[in-house]
Amino acid sequence: MTQAVQLLVGTRKGAWIYRSDAARQRWTVDGPHFLGNIINHLVLDPRDGRTLLMAAKTGHLGPTIFRSVDGGATWAEAGRPPAFPKAEGAANARAVSHTFWLEPGHASQPGVWWAGSSPPGLFRSEDGGVTWEGVDGFNAHPRYWDWCPPGEGTPDGALLNQIVIDPRDPAHMYLATSTAGVFETRDAGATWAPLNRNVEANFMPDPYPEFGQDAHFIALAPTNPDRLWQQNHCGVYRLDRPSDTWDRIGKAMPEDIGDIGFTIVPHPRDDATAWVFPMDGTTVWPRTSPGGRPAVYRTRDGGGSWERQDGGFPGEQAWFTVKRQAFCADRADPLGLYLGTTGGELWMSDDEGAGWRQIAAHLPEIYSVVAAPL
C-alpha cells in the first residue's frame, strides 16, 4: 500500500519540503526556507506528526535550532539552542560550530529531543526543542578529550553525528562519532562505553583500537533492534547483539567498488535487507561515485552478498556522492527510497531500488533528506 510522502531536504543554502500525491508520482515543492543558510538536518516529530525541528547555521544568529508547528509555514528560533558551558577554561573551551543531528526522543517521552553537534557534543531538550541542555554523561566524561581530541576532523568538522534510541527501552541508546566510533549507554546517557570491537581504523597506529574509528552512520533494523548496521570510514559492518563484535560485511562488495560510503538504509520490514551508496574511497578520497557511475547496492542476506541497482542513474560522467543524512526510506509497500546528492539532485525509487528517477535538480549541495508520511 502506498501513501503520500513528504521529503524534508536540508542543503548548503536552505531547506525545501517536497510533498507527493498518494501514488508518489507527482510532487509539489515548498521552499526555500532560510535561503542562504546551512541546514544540516530537518526532522518531523513522528510522535505528533506536526512539529518540525531544523538544525541551521545562519550568518547572523550563528548555530541555532528553528521550530515549526504548522508544517513549515512559520518558524520560531529555539529559546536556548545547544551550547557548551561558557565558564570552561581556555585549555578545554568549546563552542558549538553547528548542530549536525536531531533525534526525536522515545515514543514514551513526548517532548524529548536529542541533538549531536560539532565539535562532538550531546544535548537534550524536554520541551519539544525550545530549550536545550548539555548531557554531562558524555560532554563532561573524564575521557571526553581522548574520545574527541581538538581539531577539524572531517570536512564538516569533528562530529557527534548520530543518536539512535532502542525502541524497547528509552534508556538504551547508541551514538556515532567521527572521532571515536560508536558508543552505547544503558542509563539514558549518564554513562557511555565504546562499542567498536573489530571495526578497523586503518589511519591509526593500532588499526583496531578501543576507540578512534570514524563511524559515518549507524542504523537499527526496525523489526530487530538487536541488529545494528554501520557504514564506517573503513567499510560496512553489522552487529548482532548481545555480541559486541562487529562483522565487516562490506568485504562481500565487488572489489572494484569497495565498501566505502557515508550512509546505510535498513529495510523497515526485513532485518536482512539494507542499502548503501558507495563512493570512491581510493587513496585521494575524491568523494564521488566510483568511476562516475552511481549506483546503490542492496543486500538481502545480512551482508553475505550485494547486488548493484543503477536503473535510471546516469551510466557515466556522474561525479556525485550522497552524504550521511541524505539517503532514506519511507514505510510504504513497495518501499520508496530517496537520496540527495552533492550535485543538488533529488532521486527516488518506488520499487525498492530497481529503478530510479530524478524528482528535483539544481538545488544547492544536499546535506540531508528525511522521508515522513503526510
Buried (B, 14 or more C-beta within 10 A) or exposed (E): EBBBBBBBBBBBBBBBBBBBBEEBEEBEBBBBBBEEBBBBBBBBBEBEEEBBBBBBBBEEEBBBBBBBBEBBEEBEBBEBBBBBEEEEEEEEEBEBBBBBBBBBBBEEBBBBBBBBBBBBBBBBBBEBBBBBEBBEBBBEBEEBEEBBBEEEBBEBBBBBBBBBBBEEEBEBBBBBBBBBBBBBBBEBBEEBEBBBBEBBBEEEEEEBBBBBBBBBBBBBBBEBBBBBBBBBBBBBBBBBBEEEEBBBBBEBBEEEBBBBBBBBBBBBEBBBBBBBBBBBBEEEEBBBBBEBBBBBBBBBEBBEEBEBBBEEBBEEEBBBBBBBBBBBBBBBEBBBBBBBBBBBBBBBBBEBBBBBEEBBEEBBBBBBBBBBEE
